[in-house]
């Protein structure tokens, strides 16, 4: 799966995290990992989901990933190219 160890460049991040697919999955599975590093855990969580969308990893991960991605996309938070609509969070 592409992006597991390779850095993934998000189109419009707000954090300075160097994302990989593995890191995104870790954040989604345990958001506490990055709450200590930054007090903006929701930004990191959304960016992690954008990595999942951008890499299309939701197609091969467990079904809950695909269902969550579908909600983020249909609600307009993230588009199909992994671009985050930050205005939705203001």
C-alpha positions as CSV (number, residue, x, y, z in Angstrom):
1,X,0.0,0.0,0.0
2,X,1.5,3.3,-1.1
3,X,2.4,5.8,1.6
4,X,2.8,3.4,4.5
5,X,6.4,4.5,5.1
6,X,6.7,7.2,2.5
7,X,5.8,10.7,3.5
8,X,2.4,11.9,2.3
9,X,2.1,15.6,1.4
10,X,-1.3,17.0,2.2
11,X,-2.6,19.7,-0.1
12,X,-3.5,22.2,2.7
13,X,-2.3,21.1,6.2
14,X,-2.4,23.4,9.2
15,X,0.1,21.4,11.3
16,X,3.8,20.7,10.6
17,X,3.5,17.0,10.9
18,X,5.3,14.9,8.3
19,X,2.6,12.5,7.5
20,X,2.8,8.8,6.5
21,X,-0.1,6.4,6.2
22,X,1.2,4.6,9.3
23,X,1.2,7.8,11.3
24,X,-2.3,8.6,10.2
25,X,-3.6,5.2,11.2
26,X,-1.9,5.6,14.6
27,X,-3.5,8.9,15.1
28,X,-6.9,7.6,14.2
29,X,-6.6,4.5,16.4
30,X,-5.2,6.4,19.3
31,X,-5.6,10.2,19.2
32,X,-3.8,10.5,22.6
33,X,-0.5,10.0,20.8
34,X,-0.5,13.5,19.3
35,X,-2.5,15.4,21.9
36,X,0.6,15.7,24.0
37,X,2.6,17.1,21.1
38,X,0.1,19.8,20.1
39,X,-3.0,21.1,21.8
40,X,-4.9,21.1,18.5
41,X,-5.8,17.4,18.4
42,X,-8.9,18.0,16.2
43,X,-6.6,19.5,13.5
44,X,-4.4,16.4,13.7
45,X,-7.3,14.1,13.6
46,X,-8.8,15.7,10.5
47,X,-5.4,15.7,8.8
48,X,-5.0,12.0,9.6
49,X,-8.4,11.4,7.9
50,X,-7.3,13.5,4.9
51,X,-4.2,11.2,4.6
52,X,-6.5,8.2,4.5
53,X,-8.6,9.8,1.7
54,X,-5.6,11.1,-0.3
55,X,-3.9,7.7,-0.3
56,X,-7.2,5.8,-0.9
57,X,-6.2,3.5,2.0
58,X,-9.8,3.3,3.1
59,X,-10.4,0.9,0.2
60,X,-8.2,-1.8,1.8
61,X,-8.5,-1.0,5.6
62,X,-11.3,-2.3,7.8
63,X,-14.8,-1.2,6.8
64,X,-15.1,1.5,9.5
65,X,-12.5,3.5,7.7
66,X,-14.5,3.5,4.5
67,X,-17.7,4.4,6.3
68,X,-16.0,7.3,8.2
69,X,-14.4,8.6,5.0
70,X,-17.8,8.6,3.3
71,X,-19.2,10.8,6.1
72,X,-16.3,13.2,6.0
73,X,-16.6,13.6,2.2
74,X,-20.4,13.7,2.1
75,X,-20.5,16.3,4.9
76,X,-18.0,18.5,3.0
77,X,-15.1,18.3,5.5
78,X,-12.6,16.6,3.2
79,X,-12.9,16.3,-0.6
80,X,-12.0,13.2,-2.6
81,X,-8.5,14.5,-3.2
82,X,-7.7,14.9,0.5
83,X,-8.2,18.7,0.6
84,X,-9.6,19.7,3.9
85,X,-12.4,22.4,4.0
86,X,-11.1,24.2,7.0
87,X,-14.0,26.7,6.9
88,X,-16.3,23.9,8.0
89,X,-14.4,23.9,11.3
90,X,-14.4,27.6,12.1
